[in-house]
């Protein structure tokens, strides 16, 4: 089984952190490859960044289809391009916010999200409304550390653990969700310090993608997630106009 974990930003150092987290949960016979987007922003911290990251995500999925990849993980907490990637891929595509929030609802009655910048909290709330039962997400809290500073802050684990502990108390939550792929290596450390489950979306999404492939389940090709109809594209996106890869028969 081959799982491709796509880092939607162009920062290779973050891809290395993501890959380590994904490989740590891969089962026997599962090959995990993490790839850095070939185009787009160095980090994703705005709607503008997120929109411009999507072509790179789709290019990575299209290349994976040619290489015979079985499943994909979109390793950014905004889940950029997730629905579009599902239209292209033969196998399942899982977003890390999606997987983390679903996992958190299995571990406690309510969860709180600890993320990077305050300006991204609205997007996290939007995704919680999509992925979790009403009231399951108790709060979204920002540590105010830019994404590209995460691996440069020697006190990052302390800062995240302190914020997570305060958030649990303020929100009445039972579980913490880490709201950035760049925090993937903090889950165990923070969990040990605050005494509750801490969910890293990269690991959760990788394990979920692996499970779906094992079960023989794929995105339904009926309706919304059928391959997009071919049509001309212009300008910088002209290369995306080629006919979508045929996905063959898929489980409904």
WOKAHU-V908613 format. One record per residue. RES is the residue in three letters. PHI is phi in whole degrees, 0 to 359 (NA if undefined). Layout:
res->(RES:RES)
phi->(PHI:PHI)
This chain:
res->(UNK:UNK:UNK:UNK:UNK:UNK:UNK:UNK:UNK:UNK:UNK:UNK:UNK:UNK:UNK:UNK:UNK:UNK:UNK:UNK:UNK:UNK:UNK:UNK:UNK:UNK:UNK:UNK:UNK:UNK:UNK:UNK:UNK:UNK:UNK:UNK:UNK:UNK:UNK:UNK:UNK:UNK:UNK:UNK:UNK:UNK:UNK:UNK:UNK:UNK:UNK:UNK:UNK:UNK:UNK:UNK:UNK:UNK:UNK:UNK:UNK:UNK:UNK:UNK:UNK:UNK:UNK:UNK:UNK:UNK:UNK:UNK:UNK:UNK:UNK:UNK:UNK:UNK:UNK:UNK:UNK:UNK:UNK:UNK:UNK:UNK:UNK:UNK:UNK:UNK:UNK:UNK:UNK:UNK:UNK:UNK:UNK:UNK:UNK:UNK:UNK:UNK:UNK:UNK:UNK:UNK:UNK:UNK:UNK:UNK:UNK:UNK:UNK:UNK:UNK:UNK:UNK:UNK:UNK:UNK:UNK:UNK:UNK:UNK:UNK:UNK:UNK:UNK:UNK:UNK:UNK:UNK:UNK:UNK:UNK:UNK:UNK:UNK:UNK:UNK:UNK:UNK:UNK:UNK:UNK:UNK:UNK:UNK:UNK:UNK:UNK:UNK:UNK:UNK:UNK:UNK:UNK:UNK:UNK:UNK:UNK:UNK:UNK:UNK:UNK:UNK:UNK:UNK:UNK:UNK:UNK:UNK:UNK:UNK:UNK:UNK:UNK:UNK:UNK:UNK:UNK:UNK:UNK:UNK:UNK:UNK:UNK:UNK:UNK:UNK:UNK:UNK:UNK:UNK:UNK:UNK:UNK:UNK:UNK:UNK:UNK:UNK:UNK:UNK:UNK:UNK:UNK:UNK:UNK:UNK:UNK:UNK:UNK:UNK:UNK:UNK:UNK:UNK:UNK:UNK:UNK:UNK:UNK:UNK:UNK:UNK:UNK:UNK:UNK:UNK:UNK:UNK:UNK:UNK:UNK:UNK:UNK:UNK:UNK:UNK:UNK:UNK:UNK:UNK:UNK:UNK:UNK:UNK:UNK:UNK:UNK:UNK)
phi->(NA:243:243:259:258:261:275:289:262:256:264:295:299:291:300:296:297:297:298:298:295:293:293:295:251:287:278:302:79:257:260:255:235:258:236:267:304:278:208:123:281:289:210:240:222:200:297:298:303:298:299:280:276:295:303:295:299:293:295:293:290:300:293:296:296:293:269:83:292:267:200:226:238:265:263:214:291:279:51:293:73:300:294:296:297:294:287:264:271:291:263:291:233:234:269:285:293:304:293:296:290:298:299:299:289:272:248:189:284:212:230:236:255:247:234:271:252:304:294:266:292:298:296:297:296:301:291:298:296:280:262:241:300:305:88:289:276:269:183:228:232:251:271:58:243:301:305:287:262:301:276:253:265:293:253:302:300:297:294:292:297:297:295:297:297:293:295:302:294:291:265:68:265:247:221:248:250:279:262:197:297:290:263:304:274:262:303:293:297:294:300:297:279:253:78:226:297:238:261:268:295:297:296:297:291:297:296:292:300:301:295:296:295:301:282:73:255:225:301:297:268:272:78:304:261:297:306:294:293:297:195:292:239:241:64:297:262:299:291:272:274:296:301:300:296:291:265:67:284:224:297:267)
